[in-house]
Amino acid sequence: MVDVNIVYKTVLYILNKEQRGYLTPDEFNKLGIQVQREIFEKYFEDLNQQLRVPQTNNEYADRVRNLEEKIDIFKTSKDCTYVGADKKFTFPTDPALYRLGTLMYEPSGKDPQEIQAMNYNEYFLANKSPLTKPSLDYPVYVLQGTGTPSSAPNDVFVYPDSIINRVKAYYTRTPSDPRWGYYLGSLGQYIYDPTVYSASLLNNGGSLTTNTAFTGAVAGSYSNLAYTTTSTGTGLVIDAVATGGSTATFSIATPGSGYSVGDVFNITAGAMGGATGFTITLTAANFNSGSTYGSTQFDLHPSEQTNLILNILLYTGVIIRDPNVVQAATALVQQDEVNQKS
């Protein structure tokens, strides 16, 4: 993986060194997704090209091996889901499939069988002869889309149709989108949030609302309020600032993990000086979906850090309308590609 914070700070440093402009976290995240996808998709074309030229035997200079190492990061396998009503299988969605490698039939107690790919014309012809008709020992599959615009083939029809389970896809997954998460500092500045992003993650620094009243709080700041809960989540730290006997603001100091909407926290009596006990219940607003908190690293091989920075700078130059940035980044990207392929 490539550290998203290092890439963002390097891009900002290069831009701001000459006062060329500023790239907001939201702009950076959008460019990061685009650039990562371009680099990833280019692997397959580069591999096809390198397979057609002689390679060195040196283990570190073998370009085919180096490209395969970068692609191997995204290789995975998962069982396909059988849909009985339609007699078909569907590909895994987590992680999402990018390119299918091999489809296997793995019956219990028997050797796995590779399922051969066919189109419908080939299947109809093969099915006419007892010698070529699909069987449990020689199964075949046909891919089919959903028929909706821009949909990738996701329906897998396996023959013979007596096969209803134990079909596994070995595939290349889609890269996870990078994300530079942040929260606002006391001066309104963006502060990097290294917490691993999840839609179910609690908002780091987000506010909490009490759903029962309390009295007797002593004005002041309180860290890590004592509480009890039946939630299965762990690690939540709640801070408070009391301004009066029954008035205080509560915030998430550490988000922890594993929490759900509706989890109740019973704040221990005396947690804010002489305050009586009260409860806080988590709501949908306390969770990360749609917020800026939490980060996701670039999903590429560490050797791609320079490539990421240069390509993001290239797009940044277009955004801030600075031809100098565009020209400099373009020249460096082209030189890097020449060095990789010549």
URMO-V344841 format. One record per run of one state. SS is the DSSP state (H for helix, E for strand, C for the rest). FROM is the first residue (numbers start at 1). TO is the last residue. If there is no record, write none. Layout:
BEGIN
ss:SS from:FROM to:TO
ss:SS from:FROM to:TO
END
This chain:
BEGIN
ss:C from:1 to:1
ss:E from:2 to:2
ss:C from:3 to:3
ss:H from:4 to:17
ss:C from:18 to:24
ss:H from:25 to:50
ss:C from:51 to:62
ss:H from:63 to:72
ss:C from:73 to:74
ss:E from:75 to:79
ss:C from:80 to:80
ss:E from:81 to:83
ss:C from:84 to:87
ss:E from:88 to:90
ss:C from:91 to:92
ss:E from:93 to:93
ss:C from:94 to:95
ss:E from:96 to:105
ss:C from:106 to:112
ss:E from:113 to:117
ss:C from:118 to:119
ss:H from:120 to:126
ss:C from:127 to:139
ss:E from:140 to:144
ss:C from:145 to:154
ss:E from:155 to:159
ss:C from:160 to:166
ss:E from:167 to:173
ss:C from:174 to:178
ss:E from:179 to:179
ss:C from:180 to:181
ss:E from:182 to:184
ss:C from:185 to:189
ss:E from:190 to:192
ss:C from:193 to:195
ss:E from:196 to:196
ss:C from:197 to:201
ss:E from:202 to:202
ss:C from:203 to:206
ss:E from:207 to:208
ss:C from:209 to:209
ss:E from:210 to:210
ss:C from:211 to:216
ss:E from:217 to:217
ss:C from:218 to:219
ss:E from:220 to:222
ss:C from:223 to:226
ss:E from:227 to:229
ss:C from:230 to:233
ss:E from:234 to:234
ss:C from:235 to:236
ss:E from:237 to:244
ss:C from:245 to:246
ss:E from:247 to:254
ss:C from:255 to:256
ss:E from:257 to:257
ss:C from:258 to:263
ss:E from:264 to:267
ss:C from:268 to:272
ss:E from:273 to:273
ss:C from:274 to:277
ss:E from:278 to:281
ss:C from:282 to:283
ss:H from:284 to:286
ss:E from:287 to:287
ss:C from:288 to:294
ss:E from:295 to:296
ss:C from:297 to:297
ss:E from:298 to:298
ss:C from:299 to:301
ss:H from:302 to:319
ss:C from:320 to:322
ss:H from:323 to:341
ss:C from:342 to:342
END
